[in-house]
Amino acid sequence: MVKYYIIPGSVRSVNNDKIFQMDFGKVYGLLLDKAARKGRTKTEVDEITCWLTGYSPEQLESFRFANLCYGDFFRNAPQPNPNRVLIKGVVCGIRVEEIEDSLMREIRYLDKLIDELAKGKSMEKILRK
């Protein structure tokens, strides 16, 4: 499905399917790199990802080397955290709470949490405790 966003002077196409088909291991590696550049740890990234999805750290590690697409990672999440709806804010210029596609919203929730981690927020605030 291709969605179009009207931006003054242009039309920007966003293909959600391309994002959903990305390799989980590659995306996860990018999330780890982003956190590490800001002095945060893999353990923190894992804690956030597990909190959001219900996966265990061991499952995350095995998914890094499996042939798993990013969309399926979220579609098959064993126990999405009910407090994830408390995640608000802007990622890639779009408010996460206004994203209509539920799968894309789940993906952007994780992006937002990793952004908060990279900005130095405490784990307590990130995990909405």
N, C-alpha and C positions, 0 to 999 in steps of 0.2 A: 504494500500500500504506500503510495507516495502522497505526502501532504505538502501543501504549499502555504507558505506564510507570506503575506503581503508586507513588504518593507518599503517605505517611501522610495520611489525611484527604481524598485526592482522586485522580483519575485524569487524567493529562496525555496528550493525544494529540499525536503527532509525525507529520506527514505528509511523508515523505521526498520524494515526487513533487513537492511544491510547491517544495522546495529545489532539486531537480534541474532544474526548469523555469525557475528564475530566470535573468535575463539576465546573461551573463558580464560585460558592460561595467559594469553597475551594481554587481555584487559586487566586481569588481576596483577600481572607484572607491572603494568603502567600505574595502577593504584599504589602498589608497594613503592615504586620509584618516586611518585609524588610525595608520599608520606616521608620517605627517607630523606628527600631533599630538604625537608623542613625539620629534620631531627626526630621524626617519629618512627615507631618500630613496626615490624611485621606482626608482632603480638597484638598491637593496638588495632591494626587493620583487620586482623582475624577476629578480634573481639567484636568490632563493629559489624563485620560481615555476618558473623554467627548470630549476633543479636538481631539483625535485620531479617535473616532468612531461616534461622533454626538449624542450619548445618553445624557440624562439629568442626573444630580446627583440622582434624585428621581428614575429614571429607574434603575440605577446601584444598588441602595439600594434594590429595589424590586427583582432584579435578584439574589441578594445574597442568597435569601431564596426560590427561584423558582427552579424547576427542569430543569435547562438550562445547556447544555453542552458548553464548551469553544469554540468549532468550530462554533456552532450556534450563539453564542454571536457576533462573528466577521462576519459570513455570513450575519446576519440580521442587521448589523450596519446601522443606518438610513442615515448617511452622513459622510463617511470616509473623513478625512481632506485631501485636495489635496497636502498640504505641507508635508505629511507623507513621500513622496518620498525623502525628504531632509535628512531623518534619515539615518545615515551611521555609520558603526562601527561593532565591533565584539561582538556577544553574543554566549555563549557556544562554542567558538572556530570557529564560522562560521560568515562570513561577512553578515549582514542582507540584504544588497543591492544585494547580489549574490544568495539569496535563490530563487530557481525556483518555488516552490509551493507557489502560491499567498496567500493561507490561512495561511500557516506556516509563511510566511513573515509578514503578519499582526500581528500575535501573537508575533513574535520576535521584531516587532517595539515597542510594548508595553513593552516587557522585557527590551529593550534598553533604553527606556525613564525612566523607573523606576530605572534602573541602574544609569542613569545620575542623577536622583533625589537623590538617596542614596549617590552618590559621592559628593553631595553638589552644583551641578550646579544650577544657578538661573532659575526660571520658564521661564523667557524671552528667555534664551538660549535653554532650553528644548523644548519649544513650537515653536522654529524656527521663532521667531518674528524679 
